[in-house]
Amino acid sequence: MQNRLKNKNTINPDVWKAVGHLQKAIAAGGVDPKLLALVHLRASQINSCSACVYASVAGGNKAGDTDERLHNVAAWREAPFYTDAERAALALAEAATRLQDGAEGVTDELWNEVNAHFTEEQIGAINLEIALTNFFNRINRTIKEPAGQTWG
């Protein structure tokens, strides 16, 4: 796949500054970076964003997660490798990512499950991670960003 954007330096630097602030806010939310990588990976799988799937696996490995867990995220419901808290976060990532054509979205039952495992600050960080992931998924799919490339 060939990237449609020939010169990434044409992107307004204020965009990168804003993204950096969002990433700092996520990091300050008190959520384990391994869990954030799992959430990023699951949303990116749903959106078929190969660049972000690649980045999620690299980020998960850097945070100390195992290949076994990272490679089974697509089948997290059936795989025995995840905690109840991780399962709640993955379900939230799926529900928040699949907001199209009448999809159910985040139900009260799911929201209560997430609240049983995380503080409001952590939930805010997880929600922001999901939103930022979807943001990057849409940009990368639009410009055909190939896996293995780096931004910034």
GROMACS elastic network, one bead per residue, 0.5 to 0.9 nm:
[ bonds ]
;  ai    aj funct       b0    kb
    1   144     6  0.66381   500
    1   145     6  0.75492   500
    1   146     6  0.58759   500
    1   147     6  0.88825   500
    2     5     6  0.88562   500
    2   143     6  0.87046   500
    2   144     6  0.64728   500
    2   145     6  0.72054   500
    2   146     6  0.68569   500
    3     6     6  0.69021   500
    3   140     6  0.87812   500
    3   143     6  0.58006   500
    3   146     6  0.65380   500
    4   142     6  0.82226   500
    4   144     6  0.60572   500
    4   145     6  0.75673   500
    5     8     6  0.64754   500
    5   143     6  0.59485   500
    5   144     6  0.82075   500
    5   145     6  0.82343   500
    7    10     6  0.59395   500
    7    11     6  0.82226   500
    8    11     6  0.57811   500
    8   151     6  0.80408   500
    8   152     6  0.82173   500
    9    12     6  0.78075   500
    9    13     6  0.83357   500
    9   152     6  0.87237   500
   10    13     6  0.84860   500
   11    14     6  0.84905   500
   11    15     6  0.72580   500
   11    16     6  0.82567   500
   12    15     6  0.55867   500
   12    16     6  0.74086   500
   13    16     6  0.52536   500
   13    17     6  0.63462   500
   13    18     6  0.87308   500
   14    18     6  0.60998   500
   14    19     6  0.85533   500
   15    18     6  0.51647   500
   15    19     6  0.62038   500
   15    20     6  0.85531   500
   16    19     6  0.50299   500
   16    20     6  0.60277   500
   16    21     6  0.86377   500
   16   152     6  0.72584   500
   17    20     6  0.50276   500
   17    21     6  0.63519   500
   17    22     6  0.87979   500
   18    21     6  0.50984   500
   18    22     6  0.63654   500
   18    23     6  0.87003   500
   19    22     6  0.50356   500
   19    23     6  0.61699   500
   19    24     6  0.86401   500
   19   132     6  0.82805   500
   20    23     6  0.50408   500
   20    24     6  0.61960   500
   20    25     6  0.86258   500
   21    24     6  0.50832   500
   21    25     6  0.62123   500
   21    26     6  0.86794   500
   22    25     6  0.50505   500
   22    26     6  0.62496   500
   22    27     6  0.86745   500
   22   128     6  0.77056   500
   22   129     6  0.86120   500
   22   132     6  0.79495   500
   23    26     6  0.50682   500
   23    27     6  0.61944   500
   23    28     6  0.86091   500
   23   128     6  0.87293   500
   23   129     6  0.80310   500
   23   132     6  0.85064   500
   24    27     6  0.50459   500
   24    28     6  0.61120   500
   24    29     6  0.87464   500
   25    28     6  0.50956   500
   25    29     6  0.64571   500
   25   125     6  0.70495   500
   25   128     6  0.84389   500
   26    29     6  0.52876   500
   26    30     6  0.80534   500
   26    31     6  0.79829   500
   26    36     6  0.88575   500
   26   122     6  0.85057   500
   26   124     6  0.79704   500
   26   126     6  0.72718   500
   26   127     6  0.89336   500
   26   128     6  0.65842   500
   26   129     6  0.64999   500
   27    30     6  0.66598   500
   27    31     6  0.71565   500
   27    32     6  0.86944   500
   27    33     6  0.77746   500
   27   125     6  0.74472   500
   28    31     6  0.79597   500
   28   121     6  0.88393   500
   28   122     6  0.88526   500
   28   125     6  0.77982   500
   29   121     6  0.55419   500
   29   122     6  0.50520   500
   29   123     6  0.80867   500
   29   124     6  0.71988   500
   29   125     6  0.50467   500
   29   126     6  0.81016   500
   30    33     6  0.88213   500
   30   121     6  0.74240   500
   30   122     6  0.58173   500
   30   125     6  0.78010   500
   31    34     6  0.84211   500
   31    35     6  0.70085   500
   31    36     6  0.69834   500
   31   118     6  0.86664   500
   31   121     6  0.88770   500
   31   122     6  0.57344   500
   31   123     6  0.85820   500
   31   125     6  0.71492   500
   31   126     6  0.74928   500
   32    35     6  0.53799   500
   32    36     6  0.65651   500
   32    37     6  0.88679   500
   32    63     6  0.86438   500
   33    37     6  0.61649   500
   33    38     6  0.86625   500
   33    59     6  0.82929   500
   33    60     6  0.74722   500
   33    63     6  0.60162   500
   33    64     6  0.88731   500
   34    37     6  0.51253   500
   34    38     6  0.63515   500
   34    39     6  0.87954   500
   34    59     6  0.79119   500
   34    60     6  0.54137   500
   34    61     6  0.82087   500
   34    62     6  0.86815   500
   34    63     6  0.55683   500
   34    64     6  0.70275   500
   34    65     6  0.59994   500
   35    38     6  0.50175   500
   35    39     6  0.62615   500
   35    40     6  0.85646   500
   35    60     6  0.82128   500
   35    65     6  0.89966   500
   35    86     6  0.65073   500
   35    89     6  0.78820   500
   35    90     6  0.87711   500
   35   126     6  0.88106   500
   36    39     6  0.50874   500
   36    40     6  0.60739   500
   36    41     6  0.84604   500
   36    56     6  0.88799   500
   36    60     6  0.82667   500
   36    89     6  0.87953   500
   36   125     6  0.87596   500
   36   126     6  0.68579   500
   36   129     6  0.68921   500
   36   130     6  0.86770   500
   37    41     6  0.59529   500
   37    42     6  0.85831   500
   37    55     6  0.87703   500
   37    56     6  0.53590   500
   37    57     6  0.72837   500
   37    58     6  0.87745   500
   37    59     6  0.60912   500
   37    60     6  0.51397   500
   37    61     6  0.89192   500
   37    63     6  0.82271   500
   37    65     6  0.89197   500
   37    70     6  0.86872   500
   38    42     6  0.61422   500
   38    43     6  0.86811   500
   38    56     6  0.71846   500
   38    57     6  0.82798   500
   38    60     6  0.70946   500
   38    69     6  0.86310   500
   38    70     6  0.69548   500
   38    73     6  0.70069   500
   38    86     6  0.81599   500
   38    89     6  0.86556   500
   38    90     6  0.73001   500
   39    42     6  0.52439   500
   39    43     6  0.62887   500
   39    44     6  0.85007   500
   39    56     6  0.86789   500
   39    73     6  0.89745   500
   39    86     6  0.85433   500
   39    89     6  0.67149   500
   39    90     6  0.56696   500
   39    91     6  0.89800   500
   39    92     6  0.85439   500
   39    93     6  0.59046   500
   39    94     6  0.86118   500
   39   126     6  0.77732   500
   39   129     6  0.75134   500
   39   130     6  0.67663   500
   39   133     6  0.86324   500
   40    43     6  0.54467   500
   40    44     6  0.60874   500
   40    45     6  0.86072   500
   40    52     6  0.76627   500
   40    53     6  0.78313   500
   40    55     6  0.88768   500
   40    56     6  0.60360   500
   40    93     6  0.80055   500
   40   129     6  0.68681   500
   40   130     6  0.64697   500
   40   132     6  0.87341   500
   40   133     6  0.58145   500
   40   134     6  0.85666   500
   41    44     6  0.50935   500
   41    45     6  0.60768   500
   41    46     6  0.86884   500
   41    52     6  0.70911   500
   41    53     6  0.54140   500
   41    54     6  0.83728   500
   41    55     6  0.81988   500
   41    56     6  0.50428   500
   41    57     6  0.70457   500
   41    60     6  0.88108   500
   41    70     6  0.80313   500
   41    73     6  0.74637   500
   41    74     6  0.86559   500
   41   133     6  0.86209   500
   42    45     6  0.50973   500
   42    46     6  0.63295   500
   42    47     6  0.87257   500
   42    53     6  0.81413   500
   42    56     6  0.88507   500
   42    73     6  0.63882   500
   42    74     6  0.66076   500
   42    90     6  0.68374   500
   42    93     6  0.68725   500
   42    94     6  0.70812   500
   43    46     6  0.51683   500
   43    47     6  0.63091   500
   43    48     6  0.86018   500
   43    49     6  0.88082   500
   43    53     6  0.87567   500
   43    90     6  0.85014   500
   43    93     6  0.59445   500
   43    94     6  0.62935   500
   43    96     6  0.87044   500
   43    97     6  0.61647   500
   43    98     6  0.88279   500
   43   130     6  0.69100   500
   43   133     6  0.68360   500
   43   134     6  0.68763   500
   43   137     6  0.83780   500
   44    47     6  0.50448   500
   44    48     6  0.59132   500
   44    49     6  0.52408   500
   44    50     6  0.74317   500
   44    51     6  0.85141   500
   44    52     6  0.57773   500
   44    53     6  0.55699   500
   44    56     6  0.82080   500
   44   133     6  0.69427   500
   44   134     6  0.72841   500
   44   136     6  0.88902   500
   44   137     6  0.63046   500
   45    49     6  0.64122   500
   45    50     6  0.76975   500
   45    52     6  0.82971   500
   45    53     6  0.63178   500
   45    73     6  0.88947   500
   45    74     6  0.72246   500
   46    49     6  0.79562   500
   46    74     6  0.86598   500
   46    94     6  0.75582   500
   46    97     6  0.76187   500
   46    98     6  0.80531   500
   47    50     6  0.88381   500
   47    97     6  0.80927   500
   47    98     6  0.89319   500
   47   134     6  0.77695   500
   47   137     6  0.65362   500
   47   138     6  0.79596   500
   47   141     6  0.84476   500
   48    51     6  0.89565   500
   48    52     6  0.86875   500
   48    53     6  0.80207   500
   48   137     6  0.79285   500
   48   141     6  0.79801   500
   49    52     6  0.54790   500
   49    53     6  0.61783   500
   49    54     6  0.86370   500
   49   136     6  0.86647   500
   49   137     6  0.54773   500
   49   138     6  0.79913   500
   49   140     6  0.67749   500
   49   141     6  0.60981   500
   49   144     6  0.88863   500
   49   145     6  0.84358   500
   49   146     6  0.87627   500
   49   147     6  0.83145   500
   50    54     6  0.60222   500
   50    55     6  0.84917   500
   50   137     6  0.86926   500
   50   140     6  0.85230   500
   50   141     6  0.84656   500
   50   145     6  0.80030   500
   50   146     6  0.66715   500
   50   147     6  0.51817   500
   50   148     6  0.85895   500
   51    54     6  0.52171   500
   51    55     6  0.62266   500
   51    56     6  0.86450   500
   51   137     6  0.81200   500
   51   140     6  0.70030   500
   51   141     6  0.86350   500
   51   144     6  0.88234   500
   51   145     6  0.61697   500
   51   146     6  0.54781   500
   51   148     6  0.63440   500
   51   149     6  0.70322   500
   51   150     6  0.85824   500
   52    56     6  0.58541   500
   52    57     6  0.85025   500
   52   133     6  0.78428   500
   52   136     6  0.75745   500
   52   137     6  0.66644   500
   52   140     6  0.80061   500
   52   147     6  0.72890   500
   53    56     6  0.50668   500
   53    57     6  0.63210   500
   53    58     6  0.86515   500
   53   147     6  0.77150   500
   54    57     6  0.54213   500
   54    58     6  0.63328   500
   54    59     6  0.86272   500
   54   147     6  0.57600   500
   54   148     6  0.63419   500
   54   149     6  0.89334   500
   55    58     6  0.50577   500
   55    59     6  0.59349   500
   55    60     6  0.84412   500
   55   147     6  0.78708   500
   55   148     6  0.74889   500
   55   149     6  0.87694   500
   55   150     6  0.84537   500
   56    60     6  0.59313   500
   56    61     6  0.84485   500
   56    70     6  0.85353   500
   57    60     6  0.50369   500
   57    61     6  0.60984   500
   57    62     6  0.85006   500
   57    65     6  0.88693   500
   57    67     6  0.80149   500
   57    70     6  0.63179   500
   57    71     6  0.81741   500
   58    61     6  0.51709   500
   58    62     6  0.61221   500
   58    63     6  0.86346   500
   59    63     6  0.61368   500
   59    64     6  0.86592   500
   59    65     6  0.87342   500
   60    63     6  0.50528   500
   60    64     6  0.63518   500
   60    65     6  0.52328   500
   60    66     6  0.76400   500
   60    67     6  0.85469   500
   60    70     6  0.71330   500
   61    64     6  0.50524   500
   61    65     6  0.50354   500
   61    66     6  0.64028   500
   61    67     6  0.72736   500
   61    70     6  0.82621   500
   62    65     6  0.73737   500
   65    68     6  0.84988   500
   65    69     6  0.70458   500
   65    70     6  0.72051   500
   66    69     6  0.54407   500
   66    70     6  0.62922   500
   66    71     6  0.85586   500
   67    70     6  0.50035   500
   67    71     6  0.57699   500
   67    72     6  0.83818   500
   68    71     6  0.54488   500
   68    72     6  0.63563   500
   68    81     6  0.80224   500
   69    72     6  0.53202   500
   69    73     6  0.65039   500
   69    76     6  0.86388   500
   69    79     6  0.85022   500
   69    81     6  0.60186   500
   69    82     6  0.75867   500
   70    73     6  0.56528   500
   70    74     6  0.87183   500
   71    74     6  0.74042   500
   71    75     6  0.87633   500
   72    75     6  0.54148   500
   72    76     6  0.60348   500
   72    78     6  0.89317   500
   72    79     6  0.66066   500
   72    81     6  0.81981   500
   73    77     6  0.84744   500
   73    79     6  0.80152   500
   73    90     6  0.85008   500
   74    77     6  0.84609   500
   75    78     6  0.56736   500
   75    79     6  0.60785   500
   76    80     6  0.76754   500
   76    81     6  0.77749   500
   76    82     6  0.72353   500
   76    87     6  0.73386   500
   76    90     6  0.79777   500
   77    80     6  0.80494   500
   77    82     6  0.87902   500
   77    87     6  0.75364   500
   79    82     6  0.73504   500
   80    83     6  0.84573   500
   82    85     6  0.80264   500
   82    86     6  0.58436   500
   82    87     6  0.63515   500
   83    86     6  0.51083   500
   83    87     6  0.61879   500
   83    88     6  0.86553   500
   84    88     6  0.62191   500
   84    89     6  0.87032   500
   84   117     6  0.79535   500
   85    88     6  0.51080   500
   85    89     6  0.63194   500
   85    90     6  0.86665   500
   85   113     6  0.84726   500
   85   114     6  0.72664   500
   85   116     6  0.82633   500
   85   117     6  0.53744   500
   85   118     6  0.76365   500
   86    89     6  0.50465   500
   86    90     6  0.60799   500
   86    91     6  0.85213   500
   86   117     6  0.88286   500
   87    90     6  0.50542   500
   87    91     6  0.60766   500
   87    92     6  0.85109   500
   88    91     6  0.51311   500
   88    92     6  0.61697   500
   88    93     6  0.86461   500
   88   110     6  0.73414   500
   88   111     6  0.87271   500
   88   113     6  0.62976   500
   88   114     6  0.53557   500
   88   117     6  0.77854   500
   89    93     6  0.61477   500
   89    94     6  0.86827   500
   89   114     6  0.66045   500
   89   117     6  0.89521   500
   89   123     6  0.87342   500
   89   126     6  0.74529   500
   90    94     6  0.62653   500
   90    95     6  0.86536   500
   91    94     6  0.51321   500
   91    95     6  0.61508   500
   91    96     6  0.85202   500
   91   106     6  0.88008   500
   91   110     6  0.75370   500
   91   114     6  0.88301   500
   92    95     6  0.51284   500
   92    96     6  0.59160   500
   92    97     6  0.82684   500
   92   105     6  0.87291   500
   92   106     6  0.67185   500
   92   110     6  0.70422   500
   92   111     6  0.77999   500
   92   114     6  0.75212   500
   92   126     6  0.87555   500
   92   127     6  0.82331   500
   92   130     6  0.85936   500
   93    96     6  0.53236   500
   93    97     6  0.59251   500
   93    98     6  0.85013   500
   93   126     6  0.83328   500
   93   127     6  0.78773   500
   93   129     6  0.89482   500
   93   130     6  0.59627   500
   94    97     6  0.51735   500
   94    98     6  0.60464   500
   94   105     6  0.84788   500
   94   106     6  0.88458   500
   95    98     6  0.53267   500
   95    99     6  0.69997   500
   95   103     6  0.82082   500
   95   104     6  0.74653   500
   95   106     6  0.52928   500
   95   107     6  0.82803   500
   95   110     6  0.88043   500
   96    99     6  0.60872   500
   96   105     6  0.58394   500
   96   106     6  0.61809   500
   96   127     6  0.82451   500
   96   130     6  0.73444   500
   96   131     6  0.81633   500
   97   100     6  0.84996   500
   97   105     6  0.81336   500
   97   130     6  0.73184   500
   97   131     6  0.80091   500
   97   134     6  0.69495   500
   98   101     6  0.88918   500
   98   103     6  0.64694   500
   98   104     6  0.83070   500
   98   105     6  0.66634   500
   99   102     6  0.72654   500
   99   103     6  0.55572   500
   99   104     6  0.74354   500
   99   105     6  0.57272   500
   99   106     6  0.88986   500
  100   103     6  0.54797   500
  100   104     6  0.87480   500
  100   105     6  0.85477   500
  102   105     6  0.83236   500
  104   107     6  0.70015   500
  106   109     6  0.81841   500
  106   110     6  0.62243   500
  106   111     6  0.65744   500
  107   110     6  0.52056   500
  107   111     6  0.61702   500
  107   112     6  0.86061   500
  108   112     6  0.60507   500
  108   113     6  0.85519   500
  109   112     6  0.52052   500
  109   113     6  0.63179   500
  109   114     6  0.87853   500
  110   113     6  0.50122   500
  110   114     6  0.62302   500
  110   115     6  0.85875   500
  111   114     6  0.51269   500
  111   115     6  0.61636   500
  111   116     6  0.86723   500
  112   116     6  0.62139   500
  113   116     6  0.51099   500
  113   117     6  0.69400   500
  114   117     6  0.55118   500
  114   118     6  0.62356   500
  114   119     6  0.89038   500
  114   123     6  0.75609   500
  115   118     6  0.53442   500
  115   119     6  0.66927   500
  115   120     6  0.74521   500
  115   123     6  0.76086   500
  116   119     6  0.82732   500
  118   121     6  0.79479   500
  118   122     6  0.57315   500
  118   123     6  0.60803   500
  119   122     6  0.51150   500
  119   123     6  0.61441   500
  119   124     6  0.85462   500
  120   124     6  0.60913   500
  120   125     6  0.86477   500
  121   124     6  0.50798   500
  121   125     6  0.63679   500
  121   126     6  0.87529   500
  122   125     6  0.50238   500
  122   126     6  0.61597   500
  122   127     6  0.85332   500
  123   126     6  0.50158   500
  123   127     6  0.59999   500
  123   128     6  0.84170   500
  124   127     6  0.51418   500
  124   128     6  0.60794   500
  124   129     6  0.85479   500
  125   128     6  0.50624   500
  125   129     6  0.60881   500
  125   130     6  0.86372   500
  126   130     6  0.62351   500
  126   131     6  0.86508   500
  127   130     6  0.50840   500
  127   131     6  0.61954   500
  127   132     6  0.85789   500
  128   131     6  0.50054   500
  128   132     6  0.59721   500
  128   133     6  0.83448   500
  129   132     6  0.51533   500
  129   133     6  0.59446   500
  129   134     6  0.85364   500
  130   133     6  0.51187   500
  130   134     6  0.62255   500
  130   135     6  0.86065   500
  131   134     6  0.51515   500
  131   135     6  0.61611   500
  131   136     6  0.87698   500
  132   136     6  0.62554   500
  132   137     6  0.84831   500
  133   136     6  0.51891   500
  133   137     6  0.59874   500
  133   138     6  0.86031   500
  134   138     6  0.61435   500
  134   139     6  0.86255   500
  135   138     6  0.54353   500
  135   139     6  0.64382   500
  135   140     6  0.87163   500
  136   139     6  0.50753   500
  136   140     6  0.59138   500
  136   141     6  0.83624   500
  137   140     6  0.52114   500
  137   141     6  0.59795   500
  137   142     6  0.84491   500
  138   141     6  0.52094   500
  138   142     6  0.60581   500
  138   143     6  0.86699   500
  139   142     6  0.51438   500
  139   143     6  0.62423   500
  139   144     6  0.82727   500
  139   145     6  0.82844   500
  140   143     6  0.53129   500
  140   144     6  0.55785   500
  140   146     6  0.80273   500
  141   145     6  0.65372   500
  141   146     6  0.89799   500
  142   145     6  0.79352   500
  145   148     6  0.89394   500
  145   149     6  0.73838   500
  146   149     6  0.62360   500
  147   150     6  0.86328   500
